Amino acid sequence: MPQVHFIGEIEEVQPAKSMDALSVTFGVAPGNGAWFLQGGDVMGETHTSDMDEGRAVLNHPMDVHFTTSSSEGWPFFVCEVWERDSIQTHDRVFRGCGCAFLPAAAGKHVLELKLWRPCELSGIPGFYDMVLPQNPNLKSLRELIVKPFVRSDVQTESCGVVRVTVNVLTRGFAEQGVIL
């Protein structure tokens, strides 16, 4: 059965606005039931990193191993960025999310996930969100992340970039007649 290893790290977050400290909640999600986890963690959270020169350096490892019976449903990387103040006296505040398909070609790749967040652009709701930001309904938000066709009904704003380096190792696809 073909195998894929995704080995790398979540390097850094570059938010669009200045913030105190950031962490990233992440996941590697296969697109269908033909992908079977053999090792590693498909979900996790980085440590909290203070901002320095407009970025939060995380260098959080990622190591996931799948076997698959199909090249369809290739896994993708999803993330949510959260802010805490530097002394972590209050709950975290949602600052953005992003997703990208993991590369299919073997080798080293750098992904720059564009972050976005739902927003109210005008009126009292927009002012309220600017002054007292609220965490969105995470169930609805995660559905928006993994189902981009639903996203067209929601106004969003760009809010930064997450940089991920990933090394892709593949084995057994050629024997099945699949060229990546």
N, C-alpha and C positions, 0 to 999 in steps of 0.2 A: 504494500500500500504506500502511495507517495507520502512524503514527509516534508514539513517546512519548519524551520527554526527562525524565530525573530529574536535577535539579541541586540540590545542597544541601551540607550539611555534617554531620559527626558532631560535635555540639557538646560534650558532656560525659558523664562517667560519674559516677554517685552510688552508690558501693558501700554495702552494708548495714553493713560493718565498716570500721574504720580500716585503711588500707594505705599503703605508701610511695609507689609510683609505678605507673601503669597505662598499658597500651596496648590497642588494639582491633584485632583481625583481623576483616575484614568481607567480605561478598560480596553481590552482587545476583544472585539466581537466578531465571531464568524457569521457569515451571511446566511447560512442554512445548516441543516442537520447532518450534512455530509462531512463536517469537520469535527474531529475528536481530539480533545485536549489530552496530551500525553505527559506534559510536565510544565511547571511554571505557574505563575499567578496571572490570571487574565484580568484581575481587578486590583486596584491598590490606591494608595495616596502617598504623595511625597511628604517630606518634612516641610516645615515652614521656613522660608528663606527671606531675609531682609532684602529690601531693594538697594541696589548699588549701581549708580550711573545709568538709571533707567531700565534696569533689568534685575530679575531675581534668578540667581544661578542655583540650579537644583541638582544636576548630575545624578538623577535617580535611575537605578538599573531597571532593565526590562529584559526578561528571558522567558519566552513562551515556545512550546513545541507542540505542533499539531500533526496528526495523520489525517488523510482525507481520501474519500472515494470519488471525489469530483473536484475539478478546478473551478467550478461555479461556487459562488458564495464566498469569494476570497475575503479574508478577515480585514477589518478596518480598526483604526485607532480612534478612540473617542476620549475627550477630556473636558473637565470643568475646572475653572480657575476660581480660587477662593481667597479673599483678603482677610487678614487679621491685623490688629494694631500691633506694634512692636513688642508690647508687654502682654498681649493676648488676654485682655481683660473682658472682652465680650465675644459673643458668638461670631463665627465667620460670616462674611458677606459675599454672596455670589457676584463674580465680576465678568464671567464670560465662559463660552464653551466652543469647541471645535471638533472636527473629525476629518479623517482622510483615510483612503484605502492604503493598506500597507503595500509596499512594492512587491511585485511578483518576480522580478528579475533578481537573480542571485547577486550578491555584492553589498557594498556599503552605500547607504542612501541617507540624505538629510531631508527631513520633512519639515516644512514650515506651515503649521496649522494656523489659519486665520481665525481669530476668535471673534465671536459675535454674541450678542445678548438681545433678548426681546426688550423693546422700549416703548414708552409713550412719548411721542415727540412734541405734543402741544397740550395746552390747557392745564387745568389743575392736576390731573394725574401725572403729567410730565414734570411739573414743579415738585409735586410730592415725592416722586421717584428720585429726583435730583437731590432733595434735602434729606430724605429718610429712605434710602434704598431698601427694598424688600427682596427677600429671597423668593424666587419663583417656585411654583409647584414643580418639584423635581420629576415627578412621574410624567407630567405633560412635557416638560423640557426635554427629558431623555427621549421621548417619542419624537420630538422635533429633530433632535440630533441624528437619530438613526433613520428617519423617514423624511428626506429632504423635500419630497413633493408636497408634504404638509406645510412646510416652512413658508411657502409662498403666501399664505394667509396671515402671516405675522410680520409686523414691522420690527426690524432689527437694526442695530448699529454695530459698526466695527469697533473692537475694543482691544486689539493687540495681536500678538503672535506667540505661539509655543513652538520651540525648536526641538525636534526629536531626531536623534541619529539611530539608525537601525541597520544591522547587518542581516541579510537574508541568506539562509542556507537551504537549498532544496535537494531532495533526493527521491528517485523513483518515478518522476514524472515521464521521462523519456521512455521508460519501459512500458508505460501505459499509453504511449502515443501522443503525449501532451508536450508541446513545445512552449516554454514560457519566455 
